[in-house]
Every structure is written in structure tokens, then in C-alpha cells.
Amino acid sequence: MNTSTEAAAPTGSRIIAVLEDAWAQIRARYLDVPPVVVITGTGCESRGYATLGHFGAERWQHAGGRLPELFIAGELLAGRGGHSGGRTVLKTLLHEAAHGLAHTRRIKDCSRQNRYHNGRFAALARELGLTPPTEPHSTLGYSGATLEDEAAATWQDVISAIDAARLPHLGELFTAPASLAASTRAGARFTVACACEPCRSLSITPRQYETAPLICGACRATFEPC
């Protein structure tokens, strides 16, 4: 019989509570960021595509109307730096908050099946303290906005709170889940693209993506999921 209090703790609700608190602090600074229903789960989809988060407008019904959905990938909660931990979680929250601002202000910030993040998104991301790329990616646009050190310092309490919570987490992004790993040799693949114009793309397996960075010989940029 397991008597561990940590094992018995409502870990799922603790994850949501930490994310909700971080979102509330973003909303306290930026009043046009809307309230949301926070959910989490794996960012690795069955076809090998990976997502850090998403903002889905008016997905949840409640007594007062409809609320947007905010998804944060459980792989980001690992707290080991690199592609996970409090800073990456916050960057993803701010990215999705930019979509939230666009929703509130009725701004079309994405096109091409909602994958290409346009100049309006870049302006909203900058308003929230993110730094958009100098040049847009041919497929994803300005999606790759970063959280630089100076901006991150203004959110240190939030970043520290996420890391200090020592939340349960899923495995690293781009590591195939069990359902995909079994079929990887049979051809489960996803698409990556470089920054060339027009872009060059490759269809690869998660294992190939994890082995080492893929560098485009023309533009010298890395191939990224699209």
C-alpha cells in the first residue's frame, strides 16, 4: 500500500492551479487578455507533430457565455531548462496571451490555416514583452517570438513559482509517445521546414528529429516543425 502523501496529492488540479495563477498575473498586467479554461496534456500528437500550447477562442460553455481554451503541453513542466521549465512555460503563456489580445480586439493575427503568425501577431507579442524574429519564417511567420533575459527578469516571481511547484510532467517534446513509438519504423512522420523562401521541407520521424539539429545547406537555419 502506497502511503506517500505526494502520491495521494491531487496533482492534476495542482498543475492547473499553478498555470491559472500565472495566467491571472498576465491578465493583471494586460487587461485585454481574456479569462480562459486551462487544460494540459501531451503536446505530441498521434502523427508526430508537437505543439507547446494553443489558444482556442470560445470553446467552453459556462453560465455567463463562452470562454476560450488555453492548452499548455505537459512536457514543458519538467523544470530542467532548455525546452522546459518555468521560463519556457511563461514564454508559451505570453505567446498564447498575444492570441488572446487578438481575440479580444478582433484582430486577425494568423492566416494559412492559422499557422502563419503575421505582423499583427508580432506587434501583440512585442506588447507583451516577447521579441519577434527579425524576419518571418516562410511557414510559421513570427511565431518564434522569444522571451529575452531583460523581459524574463520582470517575470521572475512567476517563473520561480512554476519551477518551485515541482509539478508532475510528461516526457520531452518530440519524444514519440508509446502509441507512436511502436509505429515509427512503419513510417509515422511529421514535417519540418527551414527559413528559405520558398521554404524547403522534409518529412522525418521523431527519432530523426531528436538525434541532432538538421541544418539547411542553403540558408544555414535549422529545420523546425511546421
PASEBA-1860 file (N, C-alpha, C; in nm, 3 decimals):
! residues 226
1> MNTSTEAA> 0.085/-0.119/0.000/0.000/0.000/0.000/0.088/0.124/0.000 ~ 0.059/0.217/-0.089/0.138/0.340/-0.101/0.083/0.444/-0.005 ~ 0.164/0.485/0.092/0.119/0.584/0.191/0.179/0.721/0.166 ~ 0.246/0.738/0.052/0.311/0.866/0.021/0.207/0.976/0.005 ~ 0.223/1.085/0.080/0.130/1.198/0.067/0.147/1.265/-0.068 ~ 0.270/1.260/-0.124/0.290/1.320/-0.256/0.212/1.244/-0.361 ~ 0.211/1.111/-0.351/0.138/1.030/-0.447/-0.011/1.052/-0.434 ~ -0.059/1.078/-0.312/-0.202/1.096/-0.288/-0.249/1.236/-0.320
9> APTGSRII> -0.158/1.330/-0.339/-0.196/1.469/-0.363/-0.270/1.482/-0.496 ~ -0.365/1.578/-0.505/-0.437/1.600/-0.630/-0.348/1.670/-0.731 ~ -0.254/1.595/-0.790/-0.150/1.656/-0.873/-0.206/1.725/-0.996 ~ -0.311/1.667/-1.057/-0.369/1.729/-1.175/-0.422/1.868/-1.146 ~ -0.495/1.881/-1.035/-0.550/2.013/-1.000/-0.439/2.109/-0.961 ~ -0.328/2.057/-0.907/-0.216/2.144/-0.871/-0.151/2.203/-0.995 ~ -0.137/2.123/-1.100/-0.084/2.173/-1.226/-0.170/2.288/-1.277 ~ -0.300/2.266/-1.283/-0.392/2.367/-1.334/-0.388/2.493/-1.249
17> AVLEDAWA> -0.379/2.475/-1.116/-0.377/2.591/-1.026/-0.255/2.679/-1.051 ~ -0.139/2.617/-1.073/-0.017/2.694/-1.099/-0.029/2.770/-1.231 ~ -0.080/2.702/-1.334/-0.096/2.767/-1.464/-0.201/2.878/-1.458 ~ -0.309/2.853/-1.385/-0.413/2.956/-1.370/-0.359/3.079/-1.298 ~ -0.276/3.057/-1.197/-0.219/3.170/-1.125/-0.127/3.252/-1.216 ~ -0.046/3.184/-1.296/0.042/3.255/-1.389/-0.039/3.336/-1.490 ~ -0.148/3.277/-1.540/-0.235/3.348/-1.636/-0.300/3.469/-1.569 ~ -0.340/3.452/-1.444/-0.401/3.564/-1.372/-0.303/3.680/-1.358
25> QIRARYLD> -0.176/3.649/-1.337/-0.077/3.756/-1.325/-0.052/3.825/-1.459 ~ -0.060/3.750/-1.568/-0.052/3.812/-1.700/-0.171/3.905/-1.722 ~ -0.290/3.858/-1.683/-0.411/3.940/-1.701/-0.408/4.066/-1.613 ~ -0.342/4.057/-1.498/-0.332/4.174/-1.411/-0.248/4.285/-1.476 ~ -0.154/4.245/-1.559/-0.070/4.345/-1.629/-0.133/4.392/-1.759 ~ -0.205/4.300/-1.825/-0.259/4.329/-1.958/-0.409/4.301/-1.956 ~ -0.486/4.405/-1.938/-0.629/4.390/-1.908/-0.710/4.333/-2.023 ~ -0.659/4.342/-2.146/-0.734/4.287/-2.259/-0.714/4.137/-2.278
33> VPPVVVIT> -0.625/4.078/-2.199/-0.609/3.932/-2.206/-0.731/3.867/-2.140 ~ -0.802/3.780/-2.209/-0.929/3.728/-2.156/-0.911/3.616/-2.054 ~ -1.014/3.591/-1.973/-1.014/3.471/-1.888/-1.023/3.348/-1.977 ~ -0.972/3.235/-1.928/-0.968/3.112/-2.008/-1.000/2.991/-1.921 ~ -1.026/2.880/-1.987/-1.028/2.749/-1.922/-0.894/2.683/-1.952 ~ -0.816/2.654/-1.849/-0.682/2.599/-1.867/-0.688/2.446/-1.870 ~ -0.623/2.388/-1.971/-0.612/2.243/-1.978/-0.467/2.208/-2.008 ~ -0.431/2.082/-1.985/-0.297/2.036/-2.019/-0.306/1.892/-2.069
41> GTGCESRG> -0.196/1.842/-2.118/-0.189/1.708/-2.173/-0.062/1.697/-2.255 ~ -0.050/1.596/-2.337/0.070/1.583/-2.418/0.066/1.676/-2.538 ~ 0.182/1.734/-2.571/0.194/1.816/-2.689/0.228/1.736/-2.813 ~ 0.253/1.605/-2.798/0.287/1.519/-2.910/0.160/1.454/-2.962 ~ 0.123/1.489/-3.083/0.003/1.432/-3.143/0.035/1.300/-3.210 ~ -0.068/1.226/-3.246/-0.050/1.090/-3.296/0.031/1.085/-3.426 ~ 0.029/1.194/-3.506/0.105/1.191/-3.630/0.246/1.245/-3.613 ~ 0.289/1.266/-3.488/0.426/1.308/-3.464/0.446/1.457/-3.451
49> YATLGHFG> 0.342/1.537/-3.478/0.352/1.682/-3.466/0.353/1.720/-3.319 ~ 0.427/1.823/-3.285/0.435/1.866/-3.145/0.392/2.012/-3.132 ~ 0.320/2.044/-3.026/0.277/2.181/-3.001/0.307/2.216/-2.856 ~ 0.349/2.340/-2.832/0.377/2.385/-2.696/0.249/2.429/-2.626 ~ 0.159/2.490/-2.701/0.035/2.538/-2.642/-0.058/2.587/-2.751 ~ -0.182/2.617/-2.712/-0.272/2.681/-2.807/-0.377/2.763/-2.733 ~ -0.433/2.860/-2.804/-0.544/2.942/-2.755/-0.660/2.919/-2.850 ~ -0.768/2.864/-2.797/-0.887/2.838/-2.878/-1.002/2.924/-2.833
57> AERWQHAG> -1.045/3.015/-2.917/-1.149/3.112/-2.879/-1.285/3.046/-2.859 ~ -1.353/3.082/-2.752/-1.495/3.048/-2.727/-1.522/2.898/-2.739 ~ -1.436/2.816/-2.680/-1.456/2.671/-2.689/-1.540/2.615/-2.575 ~ -1.539/2.680/-2.459/-1.605/2.625/-2.341/-1.731/2.706/-2.307 ~ -1.840/2.633/-2.283/-1.964/2.698/-2.242/-1.969/2.705/-2.090 ~ -2.023/2.815/-2.039/-2.047/2.826/-1.895/-2.166/2.920/-1.876 ~ -2.204/2.941/-1.752/-2.327/3.016/-1.725/-2.327/3.156/-1.784 ~ -2.208/3.219/-1.791/-2.201/3.355/-1.841/-2.177/3.367/-1.990
65> GRLPELFI> -2.173/3.255/-2.062/-2.146/3.259/-2.205/-2.044/3.156/-2.245 ~ -1.941/3.197/-2.320/-1.839/3.105/-2.367/-1.701/3.158/-2.329 ~ -1.609/3.065/-2.301/-1.473/3.102/-2.263/-1.372/3.037/-2.358 ~ -1.259/3.105/-2.382/-1.153/3.044/-2.463/-1.087/2.930/-2.387 ~ -1.018/2.845/-2.462/-0.940/2.736/-2.406/-0.792/2.770/-2.416 ~ -0.719/2.747/-2.307/-0.573/2.762/-2.307/-0.512/2.626/-2.279 ~ -0.434/2.575/-2.374/-0.367/2.447/-2.358/-0.217/2.471/-2.340 ~ -0.157/2.405/-2.240/-0.012/2.407/-2.219/0.037/2.263/-2.219
73> AGELLAGR> 0.135/2.232/-2.302/0.185/2.095/-2.311/0.248/2.051/-2.179 ~ 0.212/1.932/-2.134/0.266/1.879/-2.008/0.416/1.855/-2.013 ~ 0.472/1.844/-2.134/0.616/1.825/-2.147/0.695/1.948/-2.103 ~ 0.631/2.066/-2.102/0.702/2.189/-2.066/0.724/2.202/-1.916 ~ 0.660/2.120/-1.836/0.662/2.136/-1.691/0.781/2.068/-1.624 ~ 0.872/2.012/-1.703/0.981/1.931/-1.647/1.074/2.011/-1.557 ~ 1.092/2.140/-1.585/1.175/2.224/-1.499/1.323/2.198/-1.511 ~ 1.368/2.150/-1.630/1.510/2.120/-1.647/1.577/2.218/-1.743
81> GGHSGGRT> 1.511/2.330/-1.775/1.571/2.428/-1.865/1.561/2.382/-2.009 ~ 1.630/2.452/-2.099/1.625/2.417/-2.240/1.485/2.440/-2.295 ~ 1.415/2.331/-2.330/1.281/2.342/-2.385/1.174/2.318/-2.279 ~ 1.206/2.332/-2.151/1.108/2.309/-2.046/1.138/2.396/-1.926 ~ 1.046/2.395/-1.829/1.066/2.474/-1.708/0.989/2.603/-1.708 ~ 0.997/2.676/-1.597/0.916/2.794/-1.576/0.928/2.900/-1.683 ~ 1.051/2.925/-1.729/1.069/3.030/-1.830/1.003/2.993/-1.963 ~ 1.015/2.867/-2.005/0.952/2.825/-2.129/0.800/2.821/-2.115
89> VLKTLLHE> 0.752/2.779/-1.999/0.608/2.782/-1.974/0.557/2.926/-1.985 ~ 0.628/3.020/-1.921/0.584/3.159/-1.926/0.589/3.213/-2.069 ~ 0.696/3.182/-2.143/0.703/3.228/-2.282/0.583/3.177/-2.361 ~ 0.548/3.051/-2.339/0.433/2.993/-2.409/0.304/3.061/-2.366 ~ 0.290/3.089/-2.237/0.171/3.160/-2.188/0.161/3.299/-2.252 ~ 0.272/3.370/-2.262/0.270/3.503/-2.322/0.238/3.494/-2.472 ~ 0.290/3.393/-2.538/0.257/3.371/-2.679/0.106/3.354/-2.695 ~ 0.048/3.268/-2.611/-0.096/3.245/-2.620/-0.175/3.368/-2.575
97> AAHGLAHT> -0.119/3.445/-2.482/-0.184/3.569/-2.440/-0.191/3.669/-2.555 ~ -0.090/3.666/-2.642/-0.094/3.753/-2.761/-0.213/3.715/-2.849 ~ -0.237/3.584/-2.864/-0.357/3.541/-2.938/-0.484/3.585/-2.863 ~ -0.476/3.583/-2.729/-0.590/3.629/-2.650/-0.620/3.777/-2.673 ~ -0.514/3.858/-2.679/-0.533/4.000/-2.711/-0.597/4.017/-2.848 ~ -0.549/3.938/-2.945/-0.606/3.946/-3.080/-0.755/3.912/-3.078 ~ -0.791/3.811/-2.999/-0.932/3.772/-2.989/-1.015/3.886/-2.928 ~ -0.967/3.942/-2.819/-1.040/4.050/-2.752/-1.057/4.170/-2.844
105> RRIKDCSR> -0.952/4.204/-2.917/-0.952/4.324/-3.001/-0.999/4.296/-3.143 ~ -1.038/4.173/-3.171/-1.089/4.133/-3.302/-0.986/4.161/-3.412 ~ -0.864/4.119/-3.385/-0.753/4.134/-3.479/-0.723/3.997/-3.540 ~ -0.712/3.991/-3.671/-0.674/3.866/-3.738/-0.522/3.856/-3.736 ~ -0.471/3.774/-3.645/-0.326/3.766/-3.625/-0.262/3.644/-3.690 ~ -0.343/3.556/-3.750/-0.290/3.437/-3.816/-0.365/3.411/-3.946 ~ -0.296/3.347/-4.040/-0.358/3.308/-4.165/-0.302/3.172/-4.206 ~ -0.334/3.127/-4.327/-0.287/2.998/-4.378/-0.318/2.886/-4.279
113> QNRYHNGR> -0.447/2.865/-4.256/-0.495/2.763/-4.163/-0.445/2.788/-4.021 ~ -0.434/2.917/-3.985/-0.394/2.961/-3.851/-0.252/2.918/-3.814 ~ -0.167/2.895/-3.912/-0.029/2.858/-3.884/0.066/2.976/-3.901 ~ 0.037/3.065/-3.998/0.126/3.178/-4.025/0.092/3.294/-3.932 ~ 0.185/3.329/-3.843/0.167/3.439/-3.748/0.214/3.567/-3.815 ~ 0.120/3.657/-3.843/0.150/3.774/-3.925/0.208/3.891/-3.844 ~ 0.224/4.004/-3.909/0.282/4.121/-3.843/0.197/4.173/-3.729 ~ 0.068/4.152/-3.734/-0.019/4.195/-3.623/0.012/4.112/-3.499
121> FAALAREL> 0.035/3.981/-3.520/0.076/3.898/-3.406/0.208/3.947/-3.349 ~ 0.303/3.979/-3.437/0.433/4.026/-3.391/0.419/4.150/-3.302 ~ 0.329/4.241/-3.340/0.308/4.363/-3.261/0.248/4.330/-3.125 ~ 0.155/4.236/-3.122/0.093/4.196/-2.995/0.194/4.124/-2.907 ~ 0.275/4.038/-2.966/0.379/3.968/-2.889/0.476/4.068/-2.828 ~ 0.512/4.168/-2.906/0.604/4.271/-2.856/0.540/4.350/-2.741 ~ 0.411/4.376/-2.752/0.339/4.446/-2.645/0.346/4.369/-2.514 ~ 0.348/4.237/-2.523/0.353/4.151/-2.405/0.496/4.123/-2.357
129> GLTPPTEP> 0.594/4.183/-2.423/0.733/4.168/-2.379/0.813/4.063/-2.451 ~ 0.753/3.995/-2.550/0.828/3.898/-2.630/0.903/3.970/-2.742 ~ 1.003/3.905/-2.796/1.081/3.961/-2.906/1.057/3.877/-3.031 ~ 0.982/3.930/-3.129/0.957/3.853/-3.251/1.084/3.838/-3.334 ~ 1.089/3.738/-3.422/1.205/3.724/-3.511/1.220/3.847/-3.599 ~ 1.342/3.875/-3.641/1.366/3.988/-3.730/1.298/3.968/-3.864 ~ 1.305/3.844/-3.915/1.240/3.808/-4.041/1.142/3.693/-4.015 ~ 1.026/3.697/-4.079/0.927/3.590/-4.058/0.970/3.459/-4.123
137> HSTLGYSG> 0.936/3.349/-4.057/0.954/3.216/-4.114/0.853/3.201/-4.228 ~ 0.892/3.135/-4.335/0.805/3.125/-4.451/0.676/3.049/-4.423 ~ 0.679/2.959/-4.327/0.559/2.881/-4.294/0.489/2.930/-4.168 ~ 0.568/2.965/-4.065/0.511/2.999/-3.935/0.507/3.149/-3.907 ~ 0.565/3.229/-3.995/0.565/3.374/-3.974/0.646/3.414/-3.853 ~ 0.586/3.496/-3.766/0.655/3.548/-3.648/0.626/3.464/-3.522 ~ 0.589/3.339/-3.542/0.553/3.253/-3.430/0.666/3.237/-3.328 ~ 0.790/3.237/-3.376/0.904/3.208/-3.288/0.949/3.324/-3.203
145> ATLEDEAA> 0.856/3.400/-3.146/0.893/3.511/-3.058/0.958/3.456/-2.931 ~ 1.063/3.522/-2.884/1.140/3.474/-2.770/1.120/3.563/-2.648 ~ 1.152/3.507/-2.532/1.149/3.582/-2.407/1.294/3.609/-2.368 ~ 1.340/3.731/-2.394/1.479/3.764/-2.366/1.503/3.786/-2.217 ~ 1.630/3.787/-2.177/1.666/3.792/-2.036/1.606/3.912/-1.963 ~ 1.612/4.030/-2.025/1.561/4.150/-1.959/1.412/4.140/-1.932 ~ 1.337/4.091/-2.030/1.193/4.074/-2.011/1.164/3.964/-1.910 ~ 1.240/3.854/-1.916/1.219/3.743/-1.822/1.239/3.789/-1.678
153> ATWQDVIS> 1.333/3.881/-1.656/1.361/3.929/-1.520/1.240/3.995/-1.458 ~ 1.154/4.057/-1.539/1.035/4.124/-1.486/0.928/4.024/-1.444 ~ 0.945/3.898/-1.485/0.850/3.791/-1.451/0.913/3.687/-1.359 ~ 1.022/3.721/-1.294/1.096/3.619/-1.220/1.013/3.551/-1.112 ~ 0.924/3.626/-1.046/0.840/3.565/-0.943/0.751/3.455/-1.002 ~ 0.696/3.481/-1.120/0.609/3.383/-1.184/0.690/3.261/-1.229 ~ 0.807/3.286/-1.291/0.893/3.177/-1.334/0.935/3.091/-1.216 ~ 0.976/3.157/-1.108/1.021/3.083/-0.989/0.908/3.002/-0.928
161> AIDAARLP> 0.786/3.058/-0.928/0.671/2.987/-0.871/0.641/2.860/-0.950 ~ 0.653/2.866/-1.082/0.629/2.747/-1.164/0.734/2.641/-1.136 ~ 0.861/2.683/-1.132/0.969/2.588/-1.106/0.962/2.531/-0.964 ~ 0.930/2.618/-0.866/0.928/2.574/-0.727/0.814/2.477/-0.699 ~ 0.710/2.480/-0.782/0.595/2.391/-0.760/0.631/2.244/-0.784 ~ 0.744/2.220/-0.854/0.789/2.083/-0.883/0.673/1.998/-0.934 ~ 0.612/2.045/-1.041/0.492/1.981/-1.093/0.523/1.848/-1.161 ~ 0.429/1.756/-1.157/0.443/1.636/-1.240/0.452/1.680/-1.386
169> HLGELFTA> 0.517/1.600/-1.470/0.533/1.641/-1.609/0.540/1.520/-1.699 ~ 0.519/1.543/-1.826/0.534/1.439/-1.926/0.676/1.441/-1.979 ~ 0.709/1.343/-2.065/0.843/1.337/-2.123/0.870/1.454/-2.215 ~ 0.994/1.462/-2.267/1.032/1.574/-2.351/0.951/1.576/-2.480 ~ 0.926/1.697/-2.532/0.863/1.710/-2.662/0.952/1.647/-2.769 ~ 0.886/1.594/-2.872/0.948/1.528/-2.986/0.999/1.388/-2.953 ~ 0.977/1.342/-2.828/0.997/1.201/-2.798/0.865/1.131/-2.823 ~ 0.861/1.038/-2.912/0.734/0.979/-2.952/0.666/0.912/-2.834
177> PASLAAST> 0.536/0.934/-2.814/0.461/0.862/-2.711/0.455/0.714/-2.748 ~ 0.418/0.633/-2.651/0.420/0.488/-2.672/0.341/0.446/-2.794 ~ 0.225/0.510/-2.816/0.140/0.472/-2.929/0.208/0.501/-3.062 ~ 0.294/0.604/-3.066/0.363/0.639/-3.189/0.493/0.561/-3.203 ~ 0.562/0.540/-3.091/0.693/0.475/-3.098/0.683/0.338/-3.163 ~ 0.573/0.267/-3.134/0.558/0.133/-3.190/0.546/0.136/-3.341 ~ 0.495/0.251/-3.397/0.473/0.255/-3.540/0.577/0.340/-3.613 ~ 0.677/0.394/-3.538/0.774/0.482/-3.601/0.846/0.413/-3.717
185> RAGARFTV> 0.889/0.288/-3.698/0.960/0.219/-3.805/0.869/0.194/-3.925 ~ 0.736/0.196/-3.901/0.643/0.172/-4.010/0.613/0.301/-4.088 ~ 0.667/0.416/-4.041/0.654/0.536/-4.122/0.581/0.653/-4.061 ~ 0.554/0.654/-3.928/0.491/0.770/-3.866/0.589/0.887/-3.875 ~ 0.550/0.998/-3.937/0.642/1.107/-3.965/0.573/1.241/-3.944 ~ 0.652/1.348/-3.938/0.598/1.483/-3.938/0.688/1.570/-4.023 ~ 0.643/1.693/-4.052/0.714/1.779/-4.147/0.792/1.887/-4.075 ~ 0.915/1.911/-4.120/0.996/2.023/-4.073/1.032/2.108/-4.193
193> ACACEPCR> 1.054/2.238/-4.169/1.086/2.331/-4.277/1.194/2.428/-4.232 ~ 1.267/2.483/-4.329/1.371/2.581/-4.300/1.317/2.721/-4.328 ~ 1.405/2.821/-4.322/1.363/2.961/-4.339/1.382/3.011/-4.481 ~ 1.417/2.925/-4.575/1.435/2.967/-4.714/1.305/3.021/-4.772 ~ 1.316/3.101/-4.876/1.199/3.149/-4.948/1.215/3.115/-5.096 ~ 1.138/3.022/-5.152/1.038/2.941/-5.081/1.105/2.839/-4.988 ~ 1.032/2.797/-4.887/1.093/2.710/-4.787/1.118/2.570/-4.842 ~ 1.214/2.503/-4.783/1.241/2.364/-4.812/1.187/2.282/-4.696
201> SLSITPRQ> 1.127/2.170/-4.723/1.067/2.090/-4.616/1.111/1.945/-4.627 ~ 1.106/1.877/-4.513/1.142/1.737/-4.504/1.036/1.663/-4.422 ~ 1.013/1.539/-4.453/0.925/1.453/-4.374/1.014/1.355/-4.299 ~ 1.013/1.363/-4.165/1.104/1.282/-4.084/1.030/1.219/-3.966 ~ 1.096/1.126/-3.899/1.039/1.064/-3.780/1.084/1.141/-3.656 ~ 1.012/1.130/-3.545/1.056/1.194/-3.421/1.198/1.154/-3.382 ~ 1.234/1.027/-3.404/1.368/0.982/-3.367/1.474/1.056/-3.449 ~ 1.449/1.077/-3.577/1.543/1.151/-3.661/1.557/1.295/-3.615
209> YETAPLIC> 1.445/1.354/-3.571/1.448/1.492/-3.525/1.530/1.505/-3.397 ~ 1.519/1.406/-3.309/1.587/1.412/-3.179/1.738/1.388/-3.190 ~ 1.782/1.316/-3.292/1.922/1.273/-3.298/2.018/1.390/-3.300 ~ 1.991/1.493/-3.383/2.080/1.609/-3.394/2.007/1.716/-3.475 ~ 2.045/1.844/-3.459/1.983/1.950/-3.539/2.001/1.925/-3.688 ~ 1.897/1.957/-3.766/1.903/1.944/-3.911/1.926/2.084/-3.968 ~ 2.038/2.105/-4.037/2.076/2.237/-4.086/2.057/2.244/-4.236 ~ 1.990/2.351/-4.281/1.970/2.373/-4.423/2.101/2.421/-4.486
217> GACRATFE> 2.145/2.357/-4.592/2.269/2.396/-4.658/2.259/2.526/-4.733 ~ 2.136/2.575/-4.759/2.118/2.700/-4.833/2.114/2.822/-4.741 ~ 2.027/2.816/-4.639/2.011/2.934/-4.551/2.080/2.917/-4.417 ~ 2.132/2.799/-4.388/2.204/2.766/-4.264/2.113/2.769/-4.140 ~ 1.984/2.781/-4.158/1.892/2.775/-4.044/1.859/2.629/-4.014 ~ 1.811/2.604/-3.892/1.769/2.468/-3.858/1.630/2.442/-3.911 ~ 1.603/2.317/-3.946/1.469/2.277/-3.984/1.384/2.265/-3.857 ~ 1.265/2.328/-3.857/1.177/2.328/-3.741/1.042/2.269/-3.780
225> PC> 0.969/2.210/-3.681/0.836/2.155/-3.711/0.743/2.262/-3.766 ~ 0.659/2.226/-3.860/0.564/2.322/-3.919/0.427/2.258/-3.934
END
